[in-house]
Amino acid sequence: MSFLTLAARAASRALLASIACSAFVFTARPLAAQVATLDSLAVARGAVLLAQAADDSVKLADAVHRLGVMHWRADAYDSALVHLIRARELRASIGDSLGLARAMNSIGSAHYQEGNYGPALEAFLQSLAVRRAINDRRGIAISLTNIG
């Protein structure tokens, strides 16, 4: 089999995994509006696996963030923070400022729900700083509301 054939097959697999990952993330969003269930966590985990298979950093950051939110909604704050911190790192590494601000806001929300108000305020302030830097007016309002 030629190198070009192998490369084309690998690219096709990566593209299919990327498309499937988008579908998983899209499916997880409506589930996020409900109380987190085993199904929503499974969908989010599936999206992470597909993004990894596709070697797609943007989709991986989205999927890891969604998984963190699912854990947060299930009141599993320690697990939520692990995934949200990873999402923050992924978003920073790909230069996704808006996603970074959202991850910081989610981290703050998880800390707040846990009763850890100092770390929550720090995360909300970091989110606000990023949102101001990119002139995200809606996000600025959200951050200011969370700060109080």
FENWOPE-V518685 format. One record per pair of residues at least 24 apart in sequence whose C-alpha atoms are under 10 Angstrom apart, sorted by the first residue. I is the first residue (numbers start at 1). J is the second residue. Records with the same first field share a line. If there is no record, write none. Layout:
# FENWOPE-V518685
I = J + J
This chain:
# FENWOPE-V518685
10 = 54
11 = 54
12 = 54
13 = 53 + 54
14 = 50 + 51 + 52 + 53 + 54 + 55 + 56
15 = 53 + 54 + 55 + 56
16 = 50 + 53 + 54
17 = 47 + 49 + 50 + 51 + 52 + 53 + 54 + 55 + 56
18 = 47 + 50 + 51 + 52 + 53 + 54 + 55 + 56 + 59 + 60
19 = 50 + 51 + 54 + 59
20 = 46 + 47 + 50 + 51 + 54
21 = 46 + 47 + 48 + 49 + 50 + 51 + 52 + 53 + 54 + 56 + 59 + 60 + 62 + 63
22 = 47 + 50 + 51 + 59 + 60 + 62 + 63
23 = 47
24 = 48 + 50 + 51 + 63
25 = 51 + 59 + 60 + 62 + 63 + 64 + 65 + 66 + 67
26 = 63 + 66
28 = 63 + 66 + 67 + 70
29 = 66 + 69 + 70
31 = 70
32 = 66 + 67 + 69 + 70 + 71 + 73
33 = 70 + 73
34 = 70 + 73 + 74
35 = 70 + 72 + 73 + 74 + 75
36 = 69 + 70 + 71 + 72 + 73 + 74 + 75
37 = 70 + 71 + 73 + 74
38 = 70 + 74
40 = 66 + 67 + 70 + 71
41 = 66 + 67 + 68 + 69 + 70 + 71 + 74
42 = 67 + 70
43 = 67 + 70
44 = 68 + 69 + 70 + 71
45 = 70
57 = 90 + 91 + 93 + 94
58 = 87 + 90 + 91 + 93 + 94 + 95 + 96 + 99
60 = 87 + 90 + 91
61 = 86 + 87 + 88 + 89 + 90 + 91 + 92 + 93 + 94 + 96 + 99 + 100 + 103
62 = 87 + 90 + 91 + 99 + 103
63 = 87
64 = 88 + 90
65 = 90 + 91 + 99 + 102 + 103 + 106 + 107
66 = 103
68 = 103 + 106 + 107 + 110
69 = 103 + 106 + 107 + 109 + 110
71 = 110
72 = 106 + 107 + 109 + 110 + 111 + 113 + 114
73 = 110
75 = 110 + 113 + 114
76 = 110 + 114
77 = 107 + 109 + 110 + 111 + 112 + 113 + 114
78 = 110 + 111 + 114
79 = 110
80 = 106 + 107 + 110 + 111
81 = 106 + 107 + 108 + 109 + 110 + 111
82 = 107
83 = 107
84 = 108 + 110
97 = 127 + 130 + 131 + 133 + 134
98 = 127 + 130 + 131 + 133 + 134 + 135 + 136 + 139
99 = 127 + 130 + 131
100 = 126 + 127 + 130 + 131
101 = 125 + 126 + 127 + 128 + 129 + 130 + 131 + 132 + 134 + 136 + 139 + 140 + 143
102 = 127 + 128 + 130 + 131 + 139 + 142 + 143
103 = 127
104 = 128 + 130 + 143
105 = 139 + 142 + 143 + 146
108 = 143 + 146 + 147
109 = 146
112 = 146
120 = 146 + 147
121 = 146 + 147 + 148
122 = 147
123 = 147
